[in-house]
Amino acid sequence: EVLIRVMVAGVNGGADTFSVTRAAAEATGIKLGAEGVGVVVAAGAEADYAAGDRVAFIGGGYSEYTRVKARLCNAVDEGGDAAEQTAARVSGLTAAVALGHTAPVTSGDVVVVTACATGSFAVQLAKAAGASVVGTVGSAAKVDAAKQLGVDRVLNYRHESLADVLAAEYPGGVDVAYEGVGGALLGAVCANLKPEGRVLIVGSISQYPHNDETPHHGVEGVGDTMDDVFRPGRTVELPNGGRLIGNVWGDAFSTGVLPAFRDRLYADLAAGEIRALVDGTRFCGVSEAPAAVAHMLAGRNTGKTVL
């Protein structure tokens, strides 16, 4: 194990809302927060780190200090931007594995990206693979950010229908969707999915507990929410032959390929080959964690919210 002084923590919708609304709501001793970047202050005898090392980690980000297993850490450049390095640890790596291993994107594919922070990485990775990318945003302020990332067709879903745009402008169908919203957006991509298409479920923020209403997606053969797909990591065969993939990590853990994707991602980040889009609103200190979570859940962020 290593003891880490936390510099920056990432803010995530699912991890933060579900951890305090279900069985864990009345529990004590729960580590809040997930990923972060910090400096090792002490290390166990069998850990491959020493005091002073900067690492990205998983576990207990909303802490001044956190103790984690060394295997959940990876060394990062001491001269790099800690907020960007934090964004890459979960949001970036999820996209890298999902689009590079679980549902590989190839040149000419049509890829729809609805997720925000992790979606900013997904857009860049899909474009690098030669895909045409359709990206959804929820405000006019986010349109320029999406264009700068390379999105070919930016759609503000509050003013345009994703279902109509896909049917009219991409009649050949969608190859891959990187979906983190749920509701009508999920329904739209499924309705326009190619028979061999894949929908990677990376969340369903429109259906998280902070919402007063749960919008229905209208996808045949699936429950009212993505809870029974995303949480247990199920794969669901759709009537047209496409697939909903609830476990976007696939066999990356069991086959041992994950470290290679992680190392490549951080190398590309350090070299400027990929950008980490970090939201500009500043939250500092453990006491501001609730405000950071509320900011993200309200959709006021452009990119990764960090603490």
PyMOL commands that set and color helices and strands:
alter all, ss='L'
color gray80, all
select helices_A, chain A and resi 13-18+23-26+70-72+82-102+117-128+140-149+162-169+183-191+205-207+227-230+258-271+286-297
alter helices_A, ss='H'
color red, helices_A
select strands_A, chain A and resi 2-9+35-43+54-58+65-68+73-75+110-113+132-137+153-156+174-179+193-201+235-237+243-245
alter strands_A, ss='S'
color yellow, strands_A
deselect
rebuild
show_as cartoon
